[in-house]
Amino acid sequence: MKIIVIMIMGLILSVIPMKESKACEIEFKILKGEKDSYVVGDTIVIKVDVKLTHRSCPVAMKKTKFKLKGMKVIKSTPWKQKSANDWVRKLKIVVTEKNAKKINITAIRECEKDGGFGSLKLDME
């Protein structure tokens, strides 16, 4: 009887999907210069908020990569730790692309535990 119960439990556990650990959460928020659409020369101040989902993240915050399309960073603050797993940084960005419909900034954290990804897309006039 015990063998049947163990086999049934094993079958149930093999069918139930295991909960995957979530990647780092990366969010962007425009603090200054928010508009419906942008033109070359517009400046925007953006707050980047990273919430680490693993307590012992092996990747330093300075290894977070930013990819920009149609804009460039002209000033930034260092990463500031708000709590054990919450980091924030501000970026001052200028719009540089004149022949695009959309511009964007993407943040990427790569690690063996899932990493993280966040993106902000803006419309051009």
Backbone as a printed PyTorch tensor [residue, N CA C, xyz], in Angstrom:
tensor([[[  0.8150,  -1.1960,   0.0000],
         [  0.0000,   0.0000,   0.0000],
         [  0.8630,   1.2660,   0.0000]],

        [[  1.9390,   1.2520,   0.8220],
         [  2.8180,   2.4070,   0.8820],
         [  3.4700,   2.6660,  -0.4690]],

        [[  3.8050,   1.6080,  -1.1750],
         [  4.4470,   1.7590,  -2.4840],
         [  3.4840,   2.4340,  -3.4570]],

        [[  2.2280,   2.0820,  -3.4280],
         [  1.2380,   2.6950,  -4.3220],
         [  1.0870,   4.1800,  -4.0000]],

        [[  1.0100,   4.5340,  -2.7410],
         [  0.8910,   5.9360,  -2.3320],
         [  2.1250,   6.7200,  -2.7900]],

        [[  3.3200,   6.1550,  -2.6050],
         [  4.5540,   6.8200,  -3.0190],
         [  4.5740,   7.0030,  -4.5320]],

        [[  4.1370,   6.0100,  -5.2820],
         [  4.1080,   6.1060,  -6.7430],
         [  3.1170,   7.1760,  -7.2010]],

        [[  1.9600,   7.2370,  -6.5650],
         [  0.9560,   8.2540,  -6.9050],
         [  1.4840,   9.6430,  -6.5880]],

        [[  2.1200,   9.8180,  -5.4370],
         [  2.6930,  11.1200,  -5.0740],
         [  3.7890,  11.5230,  -6.0660]],

        [[  4.6170,  10.5610,  -6.4590],
         [  5.6680,  10.8370,  -7.4360],
         [  5.0870,  11.2660,  -8.7690]],

        [[  4.0190,  10.6070,  -9.1920],
         [  3.3550,  10.9510, -10.4470],
         [  2.7420,  12.3430, -10.3740]],

        [[  2.0900,  12.6640,  -9.2720],
         [  1.4850,  13.9900,  -9.0930],
         [  2.5550,  15.0720,  -9.1090]],

        [[  3.6550,  14.8680,  -8.3890],
         [  4.7230,  15.8600,  -8.3340],
         [  5.4260,  16.0270,  -9.6760]],

        [[  5.4790,  14.9770, -10.4870],
         [  6.1350,  15.1020, -11.7860],
         [  5.2560,  15.8350, -12.7960]],

        [[  3.9580,  15.8670, -12.5810],
         [  3.0350,  16.5410, -13.4950],
         [  2.8450,  18.0060, -13.1240]],

        [[  2.8950,  18.3370, -11.8410],
         [  2.7030,  19.7040, -11.3770],
         [  3.9300,  20.5260, -11.7550]],

        [[  3.7320,  21.6320, -12.4770],
         [  4.8970,  22.4450, -12.8360],
         [  5.5040,  23.0960, -11.6000]],

        [[  6.8090,  23.0810, -11.5460],
         [  7.5020,  23.7190, -10.4320],
         [  7.4460,  25.2280, -10.6160]],

        [[  7.3840,  25.9290,  -9.5430],
         [  7.3510,  27.3860,  -9.6020],
         [  8.7340,  27.8950, -10.0100]],

        [[  8.7750,  28.6740, -11.0800],
         [ 10.0400,  29.2210, -11.5390],
         [ 10.3630,  30.4800, -10.7520]],

        [[ 11.6500,  30.6910, -10.5000],
         [ 12.0270,  31.9250,  -9.8330],
         [ 11.9760,  33.0570, -10.8450]],

        [[ 11.4660,  34.1510, -10.4090],
         [ 11.2590,  35.3160, -11.2580],
         [ 12.5670,  36.0840, -11.4290]],

        [[ 12.7500,  36.6470, -12.6000],
         [ 13.9430,  37.4510, -12.8590],
         [ 13.8460,  38.7900, -12.1200]],

        [[ 14.9800,  39.4860, -12.0650],
         [ 14.9930,  40.8250, -11.4530],
         [ 13.9390,  41.7030, -12.1370]],

        [[ 13.3040,  42.5210, -11.3730],
         [ 12.3130,  43.4520, -11.9280],
         [ 12.9960,  44.7900, -12.1750]],

        [[ 12.9320,  45.2780, -13.4180],
         [ 13.5340,  46.5570, -13.7700],
         [ 12.4330,  47.4560, -14.3160]],

        [[ 12.2520,  48.6030, -13.6610],
         [ 11.1980,  49.5330, -14.0690],
         [ 11.7920,  50.9080, -14.3390]],

        [[ 11.2110,  51.5850, -15.3200],
         [ 11.6050,  52.9510, -15.6580],
         [ 10.4450,  53.8850, -15.3370]],

        [[ 10.7660,  55.0780, -14.8390],
         [  9.7500,  56.0930, -14.6040],
         [ 10.3300,  57.4390, -15.0070]],

        [[  9.5760,  58.1900, -15.8020],
         [ 10.0230,  59.5140, -16.2100],
         [  9.7240,  60.4880, -15.0760]],

        [[ 10.7630,  61.1590, -14.5750],
         [ 10.6060,  62.1220, -13.4910],
         [ 10.4350,  63.5440, -14.0160]],

        [[ 11.1280,  63.8800, -15.1080],
         [ 11.0440,  65.2180, -15.7090],
         [ 11.0430,  65.0940, -17.2200]],

        [[ 10.2540,  65.9340, -17.8630],
         [ 10.2410,  65.9800, -19.3200],
         [  9.2730,  65.0330, -19.9820]],

        [[  8.3010,  64.5200, -19.2380],
         [  7.3490,  63.5810, -19.8370],
         [  6.4250,  64.3030, -20.8140]],

        [[  6.2880,  63.7350, -22.0200],
         [  5.4300,  64.2860, -23.0670],
         [  4.7850,  63.1350, -23.8330]],

        [[  3.8150,  63.4730, -24.6820],
         [  3.1990,  62.4480, -25.5270],
         [  4.1390,  62.0050, -26.6380]],

        [[  4.9290,  62.9520, -27.1640],
         [  5.9140,  62.6150, -28.1940],
         [  7.1070,  63.5610, -28.0680]],

        [[  8.2400,  63.1170, -28.5990],
         [  9.5060,  63.8230, -28.3950],
         [ 10.1350,  64.2460, -29.7150]],

        [[ 11.0120,  65.2600, -29.6330],
         [ 11.7770,  65.7420, -30.7790],
         [ 13.2480,  65.7790, -30.3810]],

        [[ 14.1230,  65.8720, -31.3710],
         [ 15.5520,  65.9360, -31.1210],
         [ 15.8620,  67.1150, -30.1960]],

        [[ 16.6870,  66.8640, -29.1990],
         [ 17.0700,  67.9000, -28.2430],
         [ 16.2960,  67.8650, -26.9400]],

        [[ 15.1470,  67.1810, -26.9120],
         [ 14.3900,  67.0690, -25.6600],
         [ 15.2260,  66.3230, -24.6290]],

        [[ 15.1660,  66.7840, -23.3790],
         [ 15.8550,  66.0780, -22.3000],
         [ 14.8170,  65.4710, -21.3630]],

        [[ 15.1660,  64.3350, -20.8400],
         [ 14.2710,  63.5570, -19.9760],
         [ 15.0940,  63.0630, -18.7920]],

        [[ 14.5180,  63.1190, -17.6000],
         [ 15.1510,  62.5130, -16.4270],
         [ 14.3560,  61.2550, -16.1060]],

        [[ 15.0530,  60.1470, -16.0820],
         [ 14.4210,  58.8390, -15.8810],
         [ 14.9720,  58.1980, -14.6180]],

        [[ 14.0810,  57.5950, -13.8300],
         [ 14.4970,  56.8290, -12.6560],
         [ 14.4530,  55.3500, -13.0460]],

        [[ 15.5340,  54.6580, -12.7660],
         [ 15.6020,  53.2120, -13.0090],
         [ 15.5510,  52.5350, -11.6530]],

        [[ 14.5900,  51.6470, -11.4780],
         [ 14.4020,  50.9470, -10.2080],
         [ 14.6070,  49.4510, -10.4580]],

        [[ 15.5610,  48.8520,  -9.7610],
         [ 15.8390,  47.4220,  -9.9050],
         [ 15.5390,  46.7330,  -8.5870]],

        [[ 14.6550,  45.7500,  -8.6560],
         [ 14.3330,  44.9420,  -7.4920],
         [ 14.9150,  43.5510,  -7.7360]],

        [[ 15.8920,  43.1880,  -6.9040],
         [ 16.5250,  41.8810,  -7.0380],
         [ 15.6320,  40.8220,  -6.4170]],

        [[ 15.4340,  39.7190,  -7.1170],
         [ 14.5500,  38.6790,  -6.6050],
         [ 15.3100,  37.5750,  -5.8820]],

        [[ 16.6210,  37.5390,  -6.0600],
         [ 17.4370,  36.5610,  -5.3500],
         [ 18.2580,  37.2820,  -4.2850]],

        [[ 18.2330,  36.7550,  -3.0910],
         [ 18.8950,  37.4290,  -1.9690],
         [ 20.3960,  37.6160,  -2.1750]],

        [[ 21.0250,  36.6450,  -2.7590],
         [ 22.4760,  36.7430,  -2.9440],
         [ 22.7880,  36.8270,  -4.4420]],

        [[ 22.5320,  37.9590,  -5.0300],
         [ 22.7840,  38.1450,  -6.4500],
         [ 24.2900,  38.2580,  -6.6800]],

        [[ 24.8380,  37.4190,  -7.5600],
         [ 26.2790,  37.4480,  -7.7920],
         [ 26.7290,  38.5750,  -8.7310]],

        [[ 25.7800,  39.2810,  -9.3370],
         [ 26.1070,  40.3110, -10.3160],
         [ 26.0060,  41.6970,  -9.6750]],

        [[ 27.1020,  42.4570,  -9.7320],
         [ 27.1210,  43.8070,  -9.1690],
         [ 26.1850,  44.7130,  -9.9600]],

        [[ 25.6220,  45.7090,  -9.3000],
         [ 24.7010,  46.6370,  -9.9710],
         [ 25.3800,  47.3770, -11.1160]],

        [[ 26.6710,  47.6780, -10.9780],
         [ 27.3700,  48.4060, -12.0400],
         [ 27.4930,  47.5790, -13.3200]],

        [[ 27.1730,  46.2880, -13.2500],
         [ 27.2060,  45.4300, -14.4380],
         [ 25.8840,  45.4780, -15.2160]],

        [[ 24.9140,  46.2320, -14.7180],
         [ 23.6500,  46.4070, -15.4390],
         [ 23.9630,  47.1610, -16.7320]],

        [[ 23.5240,  46.6100, -17.8540],
         [ 23.8140,  47.2090, -19.1620],
         [ 22.6110,  47.9980, -19.6520]],

        [[ 22.8850,  49.1470, -20.2330],
         [ 21.8420,  49.9720, -20.8300],
         [ 22.0680,  50.0350, -22.3280]],

        [[ 21.0200,  49.8000, -23.0940],
         [ 21.0710,  49.9510, -24.5460],
         [ 20.0800,  51.0450, -24.9160]],

        [[ 20.5620,  52.0190, -25.6650],
         [ 19.7220,  53.1530, -26.0430],
         [ 19.5900,  53.2240, -27.5560]],

        [[ 18.3860,  53.5230, -28.0100],
         [ 18.1260,  53.7100, -29.4350],
         [ 17.4750,  55.0810, -29.6030]],

        [[ 18.1760,  55.9910, -30.2730],
         [ 17.6200,  57.3080, -30.5290],
         [ 17.8080,  58.3040, -29.4120]],

        [[ 18.6150,  57.9630, -28.4310],
         [ 18.8730,  58.8460, -27.3020],
         [ 20.2320,  58.5130, -26.7150]],

        [[ 20.7580,  59.4190, -25.8900],
         [ 22.0080,  59.1260, -25.1990],
         [ 21.9620,  59.7120, -23.7960]],

        [[ 22.7070,  59.0770, -22.9020],
         [ 22.7990,  59.5270, -21.5120],
         [ 23.8070,  60.6650, -21.4470]],

        [[ 23.3740,  61.7910, -20.8620],
         [ 24.2920,  62.9180, -20.7160],
         [ 24.7460,  63.1080, -19.2730]],

        [[ 24.0310,  62.4680, -18.3440],
         [ 24.3880,  62.5690, -16.9320],
         [ 23.7090,  61.4130, -16.2010]],

        [[ 24.3370,  60.9200, -15.1510],
         [ 23.7100,  59.8570, -14.3620],
         [ 24.2000,  59.8950, -12.9270]],

        [[ 23.3920,  59.3470, -12.0510],
         [ 23.7800,  59.2130, -10.6540],
         [ 24.3230,  57.7990, -10.4620]],

        [[ 25.1010,  57.5900,  -9.4170],
         [ 25.5200,  56.2120,  -9.1190],
         [ 24.3190,  55.4170,  -8.5930]],

        [[ 24.4290,  54.1000,  -8.6170],
         [ 23.3780,  53.2630,  -8.0420],
         [ 23.2920,  53.5330,  -6.5420]],

        [[ 22.0650,  53.6380,  -6.0400],
         [ 21.8390,  53.8580,  -4.6130],
         [ 20.9700,  52.7180,  -4.0920]],

        [[ 21.3890,  52.1210,  -3.0060],
         [ 20.6480,  51.0130,  -2.4210],
         [ 19.5860,  51.5460,  -1.4690]],

        [[ 18.3090,  51.3000,  -1.8030],
         [ 17.1970,  51.7470,  -0.9620],
         [ 16.9080,  50.7570,   0.1580]],

        [[ 17.0580,  49.4700,  -0.1480],
         [ 16.8900,  48.4160,   0.8420],
         [ 17.7430,  47.2330,   0.3770]],

        [[ 17.6530,  46.1220,   1.0710],
         [ 18.5200,  44.9790,   0.7740],
         [ 18.4770,  44.5610,  -0.7010]],

        [[ 17.3210,  44.5770,  -1.3050],
         [ 17.1800,  44.1010,  -2.6780],
         [ 16.5870,  45.1440,  -3.6260]],

        [[ 16.6630,  46.3950,  -3.2710],
         [ 16.0710,  47.4620,  -4.0770],
         [ 17.1060,  48.5500,  -4.3500]],

        [[ 17.3670,  48.7860,  -5.6390],
         [ 18.3690,  49.7580,  -6.0650],
         [ 17.7330,  50.7720,  -7.0060]],

        [[ 18.2580,  51.9970,  -6.9880],
         [ 17.7110,  53.0550,  -7.8340],
         [ 18.8510,  53.8900,  -8.4130]],

        [[ 18.5820,  54.4320,  -9.5810],
         [ 19.5490,  55.2910, -10.2680],
         [ 18.7770,  56.2350, -11.1670]],

        [[ 19.2880,  57.4560, -11.3420],
         [ 18.6480,  58.4160, -12.2430],
         [ 19.5520,  58.6460, -13.4480]],

        [[ 18.9100,  58.7880, -14.6150],
         [ 19.6210,  59.0620, -15.8570],
         [ 19.0250,  60.2960, -16.5100]],

        [[ 19.8850,  61.2160, -16.9400],
         [ 19.4250,  62.3610, -17.7180],
         [ 19.7560,  62.0280, -19.1710]],

        [[ 18.7290,  62.0460, -19.9980],
         [ 18.8530,  61.5800, -21.3770],
         [ 18.4400,  62.6770, -22.3390]],

        [[ 19.1160,  62.7460, -23.4810],
         [ 18.7470,  63.6790, -24.5400],
         [ 18.3570,  62.8600, -25.7720]],

        [[ 17.3000,  63.3190, -26.4500],
         [ 16.8380,  62.6550, -27.6660],
         [ 17.7560,  63.0680, -28.8100]],

        [[ 18.2660,  62.0750, -29.5650],
         [ 19.2120,  62.3460, -30.6480],
         [ 18.7070,  61.9260, -32.0230]],

        [[ 17.7380,  61.0690, -32.0860],
         [ 17.2630,  60.5080, -33.3630],
         [ 16.1780,  61.3740, -33.9630]],

        [[ 16.3240,  61.7270, -35.2370],
         [ 15.2960,  62.5650, -35.8630],
         [ 14.4470,  61.8070, -36.8800]],

        [[ 14.8620,  60.6280, -37.3040],
         [ 14.1230,  59.8920, -38.3310],
         [ 13.5310,  58.5930, -37.7920]],

        [[ 13.0400,  58.6220, -36.5840],
         [ 12.4580,  57.4150, -35.9880],
         [ 11.0410,  57.7060, -35.5140]],

        [[ 10.2320,  56.6570, -35.4590],
         [  8.8760,  56.7920, -34.9230],
         [  8.8800,  56.5370, -33.4200]],

        [[  9.8230,  55.6860, -32.9880],
         [  9.9430,  55.3680, -31.5630],
         [ 11.4170,  55.3300, -31.1830]],

        [[ 11.6850,  55.6980, -29.9550],
         [ 13.0150,  55.5730, -29.3760],
         [ 12.8620,  54.7690, -28.0850]],

        [[ 13.9470,  54.1820, -27.5940],
         [ 13.7990,  53.4040, -26.3680],
         [ 15.1050,  53.2620, -25.6170]],

        [[ 14.9460,  52.9050, -24.3660],
         [ 16.0640,  52.5630, -23.4950],
         [ 15.7330,  51.2120, -22.8710]],

        [[ 16.7360,  50.3480, -22.8200],
         [ 16.5640,  49.0120, -22.2750],
         [ 17.6520,  48.7610, -21.2390]],

        [[ 17.2830,  48.1330, -20.1480],
         [ 18.2440,  47.7280, -19.1190],
         [ 18.2610,  46.2060, -19.0740]],

        [[ 19.4720,  45.6530, -19.0080],
         [ 19.6300,  44.2020, -19.0060],
         [ 20.5830,  43.8010, -17.8930]],

        [[ 20.1570,  42.8080, -17.1230],
         [ 21.0240,  42.2020, -16.1110],
         [ 21.1590,  40.7330, -16.4660]],

        [[ 22.3850,  40.3030, -16.7220],
         [ 22.6390,  38.9190, -17.1000],
         [ 23.2700,  38.1680, -15.9380]],

        [[ 22.6910,  37.0100, -15.6250],
         [ 23.2830,  36.1390, -14.6090],
         [ 22.7300,  34.7350, -14.8010]],

        [[ 23.3080,  33.7940, -14.0840],
         [ 22.8940,  32.3980, -14.2180],
         [ 21.5630,  32.1000, -13.5340]],

        [[ 21.0520,  33.0400, -12.7470],
         [ 19.7990,  32.8260, -12.0230],
         [ 18.5890,  33.4210, -12.7470]],

        [[ 18.6790,  33.9030, -13.9190],
         [ 17.6080,  34.4590, -14.7540],
         [ 17.8860,  35.8750, -15.2170]],

        [[ 18.6090,  36.6620, -14.4370],
         [ 18.8860,  38.0370, -14.8510],
         [ 17.6430,  38.8980, -14.7730]],

        [[ 17.6070,  39.9350, -15.5970],
         [ 16.4650,  40.8330, -15.6020],
         [ 16.4630,  41.6810, -16.8490]],

        [[ 15.3030,  42.2470, -17.1480],
         [ 15.1270,  43.0360, -18.3620],
         [ 14.0300,  44.0620, -18.1200]],

        [[ 14.2480,  45.2760, -18.6070],
         [ 13.2260,  46.3100, -18.5440],
         [ 13.4170,  47.2590, -19.7090]],

        [[ 12.3340,  47.8600, -20.1770],
         [ 12.4280,  48.7380, -21.3420],
         [ 11.4250,  49.8740, -21.2370]],

        [[ 11.8060,  51.0240, -21.7960],
         [ 10.9270,  52.1830, -21.8780],
         [ 10.9320,  52.6480, -23.3220]],

        [[  9.7500,  52.6890, -23.9420],
         [  9.6160,  53.1210, -25.3360],
         [  8.8810,  54.4460, -25.3860]],

        [[  9.3910,  55.3520, -26.2050],
         [  8.8050,  56.6880, -26.3350],
         [  8.5050,  56.9850, -27.7910]],

        [[  7.4290,  57.7180, -28.0340],
         [  7.0320,  58.1080, -29.3860],
         [  7.7520,  59.3800, -29.8140]],

        [[  8.0620,  59.4530, -31.0960],
         [  8.6480,  60.6560, -31.6900],
         [  7.5680,  61.3890, -32.4750]],

        [[  7.7540,  62.7230, -32.6350],
         [  6.8020,  63.5120, -33.4200],
         [  7.0200,  63.2500, -34.8820]]])
